[in-house]
C-alpha cells in the first residue's frame, strides 16, 4: 500500500482489513479517534506498536508515558511536529509492510 492509498482509505468508515494493528492505530488517529487508535496500538506488542503508542501518548500530552514507549520502540523521543511524526511512522511502517499490503 502506498502513502496515497493509505490516505485515500481515510475516506472510508473503517480501516482496510489488511493493515497491521500499528498502522490501524495511525489510521484511527488520522480520523480523530484517539481511543480507537490507542486500543489498536496496544494490540501490537512489538516495536511498531510501541512507536505508535509513544506517538499517541505524546499527542495526548503524557510525555513521561511517551518516553517509556519510545524506549520500548527503540526510537528517540520525537521533537518534531506531530504531523511530521505521524507521516514518518506511516511511511516507515508502510515500507516494512510493502510485501504484505
C-alpha positions in Angstrom: 0.0 0.0 0.0 1.3 3.4 -0.9 1.0 6.5 1.3 -1.6 7.9 -1.1 -3.6 4.7 -0.9 -3.4 4.9 2.9 -4.6 8.5 2.8 -7.4 7.6 0.4 -8.6 4.9 2.7 -9.3 7.6 5.3 -12.4 8.4 3.3 -14.0 5.1 4.5 -15.6 4.4 7.8 -13.3 1.5 8.8 -9.6 0.9 8.1 -8.6 -1.6 5.4 -8.6 -5.1 6.8 -5.0 -5.8 5.8 -3.5 -3.1 8.0 -1.3 -4.1 10.9 -2.5 -3.1 14.4 0.1 -0.3 14.4 -1.0 1.1 11.0 -4.6 0.8 12.0 -3.8 2.9 15.1 -2.4 5.6 12.9 -5.4 5.3 10.6 -7.8 5.8 13.6 -5.7 8.7 14.8 -6.0 10.5 11.5 -9.8 10.1 11.8 -9.6 11.8 15.2 -10.4 8.7 17.1 -7.7 8.6 19.8 -9.3 5.9 21.9 -9.6 3.5 19.0 -6.1 4.4 17.8 -4.7 3.6 21.3 -6.6 0.3 21.5 -5.3 -0.7 18.2 -1.7 0.2 19.0 -1.9 -1.8 22.3 -2.7 -4.9 20.3 0.7 -4.8 18.6 3.3 -5.8 21.3 6.2 -5.2 19.0 8.3 -2.2 18.2 5.8 -0.8 15.7 3.0 -0.8 18.2 5.3 0.7 20.8 6.3 3.5 18.4 2.6 4.3 17.6 1.8 4.1 21.3 4.6 6.6 22.0 3.3 9.0 19.4 -0.2 8.7 20.8 0.8 9.5 24.3 2.9 12.4 23.1 -0.1 13.7 21.3 -2.2 13.2 24.4 0.4 15.3 26.3 1.6 12.5 28.5 5.3 12.9 27.9 6.6 10.6 30.6 4.5 7.7 29.3 5.5 8.6 25.7 9.2 8.4 26.7 8.6 4.9 28.1 7.1 3.8 24.8 9.8 5.4 22.7 12.3 3.4 24.7 10.3 0.2 24.1 10.2 1.1 20.4 13.9 1.7 20.3 13.2 5.2 19.0 14.5 8.6 20.3 11.7 10.8 21.8 10.4 12.9 18.9 10.6 16.7 19.0 9.2 17.4 15.5 5.6 18.5 15.0 3.0 15.7 15.5 2.0 15.8 11.8 5.6 15.1 10.7 6.0 12.3 13.2 2.7 10.7 12.1 3.9 10.8 8.5 7.4 9.4 9.4 5.8 6.5 11.2 3.2 5.8 8.5 5.9 5.8 5.8 8.2 3.6 7.8 5.5 1.0 8.6 4.2 1.0 5.1 7.6 0.4 3.7 8.1 -2.5 6.1 4.7 -4.0 5.2 5.0 -3.4 1.5 5.1 -7.2 0.5 2.0 -7.8 2.7 -0.2 -4.9 1.7 
